[in-house]
Amino acid sequence: MTTMPALHTRLLPLLPLLALNPVLAQQADTTLSSCARIADAGQRLACYDRLAGADQAAAKASAATSMAASASANASTGAASGAVNPTAAAGSTPAVAQTDPEVEAALDLSPEKTRGFSLADHWELDQAHKRGVFNFRQHNVNYLMVTRTAHPNSEPYRPFRDLEDLTSDLSHNELVFQLGFKMKLVESAFKKPVDLWFGYTQNSFWQAGNHKASSPFRETNYQPELMAVTPLNFNILGMHASFLNLGLVHQSNGQAGSLSRSWNRTYAQVGLERGGWTVTGRVWKRINESSQDDDNPDIINYMGRGDLNVTYRNNGHDYSALIRRNFSTERGAVQLSWAFPLAGHIKGYAQYFSGYGQSMIDYNYYQNVVGVGLLGTF
């Protein structure tokens, strides 16, 4: 017959488990009562043995689950503080791996990281790139360069040169610079994903070395514009369409009389990108003026009805091609440019232009121009 000390020895492992787990205790209490009603001592002891073994297994499983959760929490705390998790070191329960922010930055394949530019950032197309209103942003490229043209367009200035008894023609060399910016005026207009922008670009042609003619500014073009920009999100021709821009632009040279040139346009522009490639294309419609006020009624014949700008960026180098074409008159222009890193926000810049319309006064004059200089980014 089993003695009381032997029974207590077999039940001792059960008592702490029952104290620690109320659910197990409740279930065990019921089972203990069932075991106690067994008349045969051997069968009663076997009942107690089965109960103790089953409860220990359940308790061990519960403890293992709690230890795993604790180890995971410790691993997260240790990763943040630089401490070593002793549980993970002992190899009992592997902790959940936490991503190092530096590793995340190294693996960042967003356009800004891979090539330093994205249309989402340039036009603030999503919430991550929003900067609010009335902040100056880059619009068209800003540059200063020395140019040389094969055949300067002296004809528009000849009557004025005759009046001033100037005998010197225009110089083949000029200093040319372009400055501009854009600024968001309204964000999420009409509670829609549409931002309203104002842009301004000024392009000047300075006969700095033409001392006989008092080094005049031969031409300055002014171009203010209003733009409504909304994000796009679909693929076309193997590229991602990023934005649609509907704009209203005025361009003029600020002159009077026979030197005056100006026109107004509305346009629609779409921006595409993929990898290091960015493509923006526009089509425009001129806003007609009265015949007596129109200084250049045939400007569409030379400037066309739209343009295409293709840029490839790689390791800080920007290779761009701007193309305009009127297929009815077979006239247009091609501008090729290359910007390369120098220091900080300054890049070297080289440009080649061939065609009509490098400036407003030359909209109907064919030129070949090369230039080298500096380009600024901000």
RODO-2510 file (C-alpha; in nm, 4 decimals, decimal comma):
residues 378
     n   res          X          Y          Z
     1     m     0,0000     0,0000     0,0000
     2     t     0,1368     0,3467    -0,0912
     3     t     0,2295     0,5604     0,2044
     4     m     0,1349     0,9236     0,2464
     5     p     0,4933     1,0524     0,2017
     6     a     0,5110     0,8791    -0,1395
     7     l     0,1819     1,0374    -0,2478
     8     h     0,3027     1,3817    -0,1398
     9     t     0,6235     1,3306    -0,3350
    10     r     0,4317     1,2610    -0,6552
    11     l     0,1956     1,5575    -0,6040
    12     l     0,4647     1,8125    -0,5087
    13     p     0,5494     1,9052    -0,8738
    14     l     0,1807     1,9740    -0,9329
    15     l     0,1305     2,2274    -0,6530
    16     p     0,3422     2,5177    -0,7902
    17     l     0,1828     2,4762    -1,1305
    18     l    -0,1636     2,4911    -0,9816
    19     a    -0,0716     2,8006    -0,7872
    20     l     0,0733     2,9770    -1,0942
    21     n    -0,2061     2,8903    -1,3372
    22     p    -0,5642     2,9396    -1,2118
    23     v    -0,7114     2,7730    -1,5204
    24     l    -0,5002     2,4658    -1,4695
    25     a    -0,5851     2,4738    -1,1011
    26     q    -0,9552     2,4744    -1,1677
    27     q    -0,9265     2,1894    -1,4171
    28     a    -0,6937     1,9961    -1,1886
    29     d    -0,9226     2,0345    -0,8897
    30     t    -1,2006     1,8614    -1,0798
    31     t    -0,9697     1,5827    -1,1907
    32     l    -0,8243     1,5405    -0,8407
    33     s    -1,1731     1,4854    -0,7070
    34     s    -1,2268     1,2181    -0,9703
    35     c    -0,8988     1,0508    -0,8770
    36     a    -0,9862     1,0618    -0,5074
    37     r    -1,3058     0,8650    -0,5659
    38     i    -1,1096     0,5682    -0,7088
    39     a    -1,1173     0,2871    -0,4502
    40     d    -0,8123     0,0938    -0,5690
    41     a    -0,4940     0,2558    -0,4368
    42     g    -0,2811     0,1625    -0,7389
    43     q    -0,5294     0,2998    -0,9904
    44     r    -0,5783     0,6100    -0,7757
    45     l    -0,2018     0,6722    -0,7717
    46     a    -0,1815     0,6182    -1,1507
    47     c    -0,4574     0,8778    -1,1921
    48     y    -0,2544     1,1256    -0,9888
    49     d     0,0566     1,0448    -1,1948
    50     r    -0,1245     1,1056    -1,5241
    51     l    -0,2650     1,4322    -1,3943
    52     a     0,0765     1,5567    -1,2787
    53     g     0,2463     1,4673    -1,6105
    54     a    -0,0196     1,6280    -1,8290
    55     d    -0,0276     1,9494    -1,6286
    56     q     0,3496     1,9769    -1,6310
    57     a     0,3545     1,9455    -2,0106
    58     a     0,0859     2,2122    -2,0487
    59     a     0,2633     2,4415    -1,8073
    60     k     0,5951     2,3946    -1,9898
    61     a     0,4275     2,4854    -2,3199
    62     s     0,2724     2,7956    -2,1634
    63     a     0,6061     2,8927    -2,0094
    64     a     0,7844     2,8481    -2,3434
    65     t     0,5335     3,0808    -2,5115
    66     s     0,5826     3,3452    -2,2424
    67     m     0,9607     3,3140    -2,2672
    68     a     0,9472     3,3609    -2,6475
    69     a     0,7399     3,6792    -2,6134
    70     s     0,9738     3,8098    -2,3449
    71     a     1,2809     3,7313    -2,5562
    72     s     1,1308     3,9172    -2,8530
    73     a     1,0611     4,2244    -2,6383
    74     n     1,4116     4,2114    -2,4916
    75     a     1,5630     4,1843    -2,8385
    76     s     1,3777     4,4982    -2,9504
    77     t     1,4936     4,6873    -2,6398
    78     g     1,8472     4,5624    -2,6810
    79     a     1,8634     4,6649    -3,0453
    80     a     1,7542     5,0187    -2,9558
    81     s     1,9964     5,0541    -2,6609
    82     g     2,2892     4,8498    -2,7926
    83     a     2,2525     4,5911    -2,5107
    84     v     2,3014     4,2184    -2,5677
    85     n     2,0008     3,9928    -2,5104
    86     p     2,1122     3,7128    -2,2761
    87     t     1,8270     3,4868    -2,3796
    88     a     1,9206     3,5141    -2,7461
    89     a     2,2873     3,4667    -2,6572
    90     a     2,2047     3,1457    -2,4770
    91     g     2,0319     3,0229    -2,7915
    92     s     1,7044     2,9440    -2,6157
    93     t     1,4736     3,1562    -2,8355
    94     p     1,5826     3,3514    -3,1441
    95     a     1,4841     3,7189    -3,1221
    96     v     1,2979     3,8992    -3,4012
    97     a     1,5544     4,0831    -3,6167
    98     q     1,5290     4,4614    -3,6156
    99     t     1,6349     4,6631    -3,9234
   100     d     1,9227     4,9035    -3,8607
   101     p     1,8348     5,2570    -3,9851
   102     e     2,1774     5,2826    -4,1496
   103     v     2,1123     4,9568    -4,3343
   104     e     1,7704     5,0881    -4,4425
   105     a     1,9360     5,4051    -4,5769
   106     a     2,1943     5,2004    -4,7656
   107     l     1,9205     4,9899    -4,9232
   108     d     1,7006     5,2892    -5,0117
   109     l     1,6331     5,2578    -5,3842
   110     s     1,4085     5,5628    -5,4125
   111     p     1,4806     5,7972    -5,7067
   112     e     1,6308     6,0610    -5,4745
   113     k     1,8914     5,8112    -5,3496
   114     t     1,9685     5,6428    -5,6789
   115     r     2,0086     5,9545    -5,8953
   116     g     1,9485     6,2591    -5,6754
   117     f     1,6292     6,3649    -5,8564
   118     s     1,2672     6,2631    -5,8824
   119     l     0,9582     6,4253    -6,0288
   120     a     0,7794     6,3522    -5,7003
   121     d     1,0284     6,5770    -5,5214
   122     h     1,0526     6,8365    -5,7991
   123     w     0,6752     6,8904    -5,7997
   124     e     0,5941     6,7739    -5,4413
   125     l     0,3571     6,5117    -5,5744
   126     d     0,3015     6,3112    -5,2555
   127     q     0,2751     6,3776    -4,8843
   128     a     0,6330     6,2704    -4,8182
   129     h     0,7635     6,5514    -5,0431
   130     k     0,5265     6,8344    -4,9485
   131     r     0,7015     7,1546    -4,8354
   132     g     0,4066     7,3853    -4,7976
   133     v     0,3342     7,7103    -4,9798
   134     f     0,5473     8,0155    -5,0640
   135     n     0,8786     7,8307    -5,0700
   136     f     1,1230     7,8986    -5,3533
   137     r     1,1985     7,5912    -5,5631
   138     q     1,4017     7,5388    -5,8774
   139     h     1,2007     7,5540    -6,1988
   140     n     1,4023     7,5677    -6,5214
   141     v     1,7808     7,5324    -6,5066
   142     n     1,9849     7,8296    -6,3809
   143     y     2,3125     7,8854    -6,5619
   144     l     2,5808     8,1336    -6,6673
   145     m     2,7852     8,0584    -6,9766
   146     v     3,0010     8,2068    -7,2487
   147     t     2,8555     8,1387    -7,5947
   148     r     2,9678     8,1721    -7,9519
   149     t     2,7334     8,1857    -8,2475
   150     a     2,8340     8,1420    -8,6096
   151     h     2,6079     8,4181    -8,7447
   152     p     2,4704     8,6833    -8,5051
   153     n     2,1306     8,8258    -8,5958
   154     s     2,2097     9,1940    -8,6517
   155     e     1,9140     9,2839    -8,8756
   156     p     1,6555     9,3760    -8,6067
   157     y     1,8985     9,6286    -8,4570
   158     r     2,0242     9,7858    -8,7802
   159     p     1,7796    10,0857    -8,7883
   160     f     1,8759    10,1817    -8,4336
   161     r     2,2462    10,1352    -8,5010
   162     d     2,2164    10,3619    -8,8049
   163     l     2,0522    10,6307    -8,5936
   164     e     2,3355    10,6125    -8,3426
   165     d     2,6026    10,5961    -8,6152
   166     l     2,7256    10,2643    -8,4821
   167     t     2,9471    10,0862    -8,7302
   168     s     3,0193     9,7712    -8,5322
   169     d     2,8133     9,4593    -8,5776
   170     l     2,7045     9,2306    -8,2976
   171     s     2,9760     9,0238    -8,1386
   172     h     2,9872     8,6491    -8,2026
   173     n     3,0509     8,5966    -7,8316
   174     e     2,8077     8,6666    -7,5498
   175     l     2,7531     8,6046    -7,1830
   176     v     2,4203     8,4259    -7,1486
   177     f     2,2491     8,3556    -6,8197
   178     q     1,9166     8,2122    -6,7127
   179     l     1,7619     8,2581    -6,3690
   180     g     1,4281     8,1444    -6,2368
   181     f     1,2220     7,9823    -5,9668
   182     k     0,8821     7,8414    -5,8918
   183     m     0,6657     7,8807    -5,5831
   184     k     0,3582     7,6920    -5,4701
   185     l     0,0658     7,9280    -5,4148
   186     v    -0,2064     7,6824    -5,3136
   187     e    -0,1739     7,3257    -5,1890
   188     s    -0,4585     7,0776    -5,2463
   189     a    -0,6780     7,3321    -5,4210
   190     f    -1,0532     7,2707    -5,3922
   191     k    -0,9675     6,9801    -5,1571
   192     k    -0,8323     6,7893    -5,4559
   193     p    -0,4790     6,6602    -5,5224
   194     v    -0,4029     6,9720    -5,7277
   195     d    -0,1326     7,2273    -5,6423
   196     l    -0,1231     7,5743    -5,7965
   197     w     0,2242     7,7092    -5,8772
   198     f     0,3742     8,0352    -5,9991
   199     g     0,6933     8,0177    -6,2031
   200     y     0,9291     8,2795    -6,3395
   201     t     1,2259     8,2487    -6,5787
   202     q     1,4534     8,5241    -6,7116
   203     n     1,6989     8,4613    -6,9931
   204     s     1,9494     8,7370    -7,0832
   205     f     2,1974     8,7737    -7,3718
   206     w     2,4765     9,0168    -7,2895
   207     q     2,7276     9,1492    -7,5416
   208     a     2,9779     9,1910    -7,2599
   209     g     3,2827     9,1958    -7,4857
   210     n     3,1406     9,4325    -7,7450
   211     h     3,2974     9,7518    -7,6095
   212     k     3,2456     9,9465    -7,9352
   213     a     2,8699     9,9128    -7,8838
   214     s     2,8979     9,9894    -7,5081
   215     s     2,8537     9,6228    -7,4105
   216     p     2,4729     9,6199    -7,4345
   217     f     2,2255     9,3574    -7,3246
   218     r     2,1155     9,2493    -7,6692
   219     e     1,8035     9,0680    -7,5481
   220     t     1,6280     8,9676    -7,2264
   221     n     1,3287     8,7350    -7,2245
   222     y     1,0776     8,7301    -6,9375
   223     q     0,8553     8,4303    -6,8783
   224     p     0,6021     8,4238    -6,5922
   225     e     0,3569     8,1345    -6,5757
   226     l     0,0787     7,9802    -6,3685
   227     m     0,0578     7,6022    -6,3355
   228     a    -0,1897     7,3517    -6,1941
   229     v    -0,0118     7,0237    -6,1167
   230     t    -0,1673     6,6921    -6,0157
   231     p    -0,0004     6,3537    -5,9624
   232     l    -0,0480     6,0615    -6,2012
   233     n     0,0128     5,6945    -6,1321
   234     f     0,0156     5,4637    -6,4331
   235     n     0,2659     5,3123    -6,6749
   236     i     0,2985     5,3988    -7,0413
   237     l     0,5638     5,3043    -7,2968
   238     g     0,7582     5,1259    -7,0247
   239     m     0,7767     5,4393    -6,8063
   240     h     0,5873     5,5661    -6,5029
   241     a     0,3606     5,8668    -6,5581
   242     s     0,4155     6,0945    -6,2570
   243     f     0,2318     6,4235    -6,3127
   244     l     0,0051     6,6332    -6,5332
   245     n     0,0637     7,0081    -6,5565
   246     l    -0,1859     7,2521    -6,7076
   247     g    -0,0215     7,5906    -6,7547
   248     l    -0,0672     7,9461    -6,8751
   249     v     0,2549     8,1194    -6,9816
   250     h     0,3498     8,4632    -7,1105
   251     q     0,6828     8,5252    -7,2826
   252     s     0,8141     8,8591    -7,4076
   253     n     1,1343     9,0585    -7,4462
   254     g     1,0126     9,3840    -7,2911
   255     q     1,0952     9,5863    -7,6020
   256     a     0,8850     9,8326    -7,8002
   257     g     0,8342     9,9073    -8,1673
   258     s     1,0025     9,6813    -8,4201
   259     l     1,2042     9,5010    -8,1505
   260     s     0,8964     9,3900    -7,9566
   261     r     0,8286     9,0163    -7,9389
   262     s     0,5701     8,8399    -7,7237
   263     w     0,3153     8,5601    -7,7113
   264     n     0,0798     8,3881    -7,4680
   265     r     0,0101     8,0154    -7,4517
   266     t    -0,1857     7,7553    -7,2632
   267     y    -0,0258     7,4135    -7,2443
   268     a    -0,0610     7,0607    -7,1109
   269     q     0,2492     6,8789    -6,9912
   270     v     0,3040     6,5188    -6,8821
   271     g     0,6060     6,3913    -6,6891
   272     l     0,7392     6,0341    -6,7173
   273     e     1,0331     5,8676    -6,5460
   274     r     1,2112     5,5367    -6,5164
   275     g     1,5469     5,4670    -6,3562
   276     g     1,7759     5,7558    -6,4478
   277     w     1,5482     5,8759    -6,7293
   278     t     1,3070     6,1684    -6,7096
   279     v     1,0820     6,2701    -7,0010
   280     t     0,8530     6,5735    -7,0056
   281     g     0,6378     6,6548    -7,3061
   282     r     0,4187     6,9578    -7,3743
   283     v     0,1640     7,0603    -7,6332
   284     w     0,0499     7,4207    -7,6416
   285     k    -0,2116     7,6456    -7,7976
   286     r    -0,1283     8,0064    -7,8656
   287     i    -0,3727     8,2675    -7,7403
   288     n    -0,4253     8,4815    -8,0470
   289     e    -0,3878     8,8599    -8,0373
   290     s    -0,5427     9,1227    -8,2580
   291     s    -0,3512     9,1724    -8,5809
   292     q    -0,2531     9,5289    -8,4905
   293     d    -0,1020     9,4180    -8,1577
   294     d     0,0648     9,1004    -8,2786
   295     d     0,4406     9,1544    -8,3203
   296     n     0,5099     8,8007    -8,4397
   297     p     0,2007     8,6460    -8,6020
   298     d     0,3987     8,3590    -8,7577
   299     i     0,5783     8,2487    -8,4408
   300     i     0,4084     7,9076    -8,4405
   301     n     0,5677     7,8334    -8,7792
   302     y     0,9100     7,8428    -8,6133
   303     m     0,8458     7,7540    -8,2492
   304     g     0,6065     7,4698    -8,3226
   305     r     0,3152     7,3454    -8,1134
   306     g     0,5003     7,1683    -7,8375
   307     d     0,8337     7,0413    -7,7092
   308     l     0,9936     6,7274    -7,5693
   309     n     1,2628     6,7289    -7,3019
   310     v     1,4565     6,4056    -7,2312
   311     t     1,7119     6,3867    -6,9468
   312     y     1,9331     6,1032    -6,8289
   313     r     2,1007     6,1344    -6,4865
   314     n     2,3883     5,9195    -6,3689
   315     n     2,6491     5,9769    -6,0956
   316     g     2,5818     6,3503    -6,0835
   317     h     2,5939     6,3946    -6,4624
   318     d     2,2846     6,5258    -6,6432
   319     y     2,2493     6,4691    -7,0189
   320     s     1,9531     6,6530    -7,1733
   321     a     1,7942     6,6996    -7,5147
   322     l     1,5209     6,9556    -7,5856
   323     i     1,3375     6,9189    -7,9169
   324     r     1,0820     7,1456    -8,0863
   325     r     0,9315     7,0826    -8,4276
   326     n     0,6579     7,2152    -8,6508
   327     f     0,5987     6,9273    -8,8910
   328     s     0,3997     7,1462    -9,1271
   329     t     0,6781     7,3973    -9,1860
   330     e     0,9690     7,1588    -9,1094
   331     r     1,1174     7,4120    -8,8691
   332     g     1,2162     7,3786    -8,5095
   333     a     1,5193     7,3463    -8,2825
   334     v     1,7387     7,1021    -8,0938
   335     q     1,9228     7,1885    -7,7737
   336     l     2,1730     6,9423    -7,6229
   337     s     2,3238     7,0014    -7,2789
   338     w     2,5521     6,8328    -7,0295
   339     a     2,5914     6,9225    -6,6621
   340     f     2,8681     6,7607    -6,4579
   341     p     2,9668     6,7819    -6,0887
   342     l     3,2129     7,0449    -5,9674
   343     a     3,1472     7,1421    -5,6048
   344     g     2,8368     7,1457    -5,3891
   345     h     2,5435     7,2991    -5,5748
   346     i     2,7610     7,4153    -5,8656
   347     k     2,8045     7,2055    -6,1796
   348     g     2,9947     7,2574    -6,4997
   349     y     2,7662     7,3167    -6,7977
   350     a     2,7979     7,2785    -7,1742
   351     q     2,5239     7,3507    -7,4303
   352     y     2,4722     7,3258    -7,8045
   353     f     2,1739     7,4892    -7,9782
   354     s     2,0738     7,4546    -8,3411
   355     g     1,7569     7,5961    -8,4921
   356     y     1,5055     7,8744    -8,4448
   357     g     1,4030     8,0603    -8,1326
   358     q     1,6974     8,0595    -7,8959
   359     s     1,5654     8,4021    -7,7942
   360     m     1,2437     8,5873    -7,8751
   361     i     1,4143     8,8335    -8,1109
   362     d     1,5566     8,5335    -8,2986
   363     y     1,2355     8,3307    -8,3199
   364     n     1,2563     8,3301    -8,7021
   365     y     1,6373     8,3290    -8,7339
   366     y     1,8369     8,0061    -8,7654
   367     q     2,1422     7,9844    -8,5402
   368     n     2,4107     7,7394    -8,4297
   369     v     2,5405     7,8273    -8,0821
   370     v     2,7827     7,6563    -7,8446
   371     g     2,8361     7,7568    -7,4829
   372     v     3,0237     7,6531    -7,1694
   373     g     2,9830     7,7729    -6,8134
   374     l     2,8332     7,6953    -6,4748
   375     l     2,4969     7,5619    -6,3625
   376     g     2,3503     7,6168    -6,0159
   377     t     2,1026     7,3955    -5,8286
   378     f     1,8999     7,4613    -5,5136
***
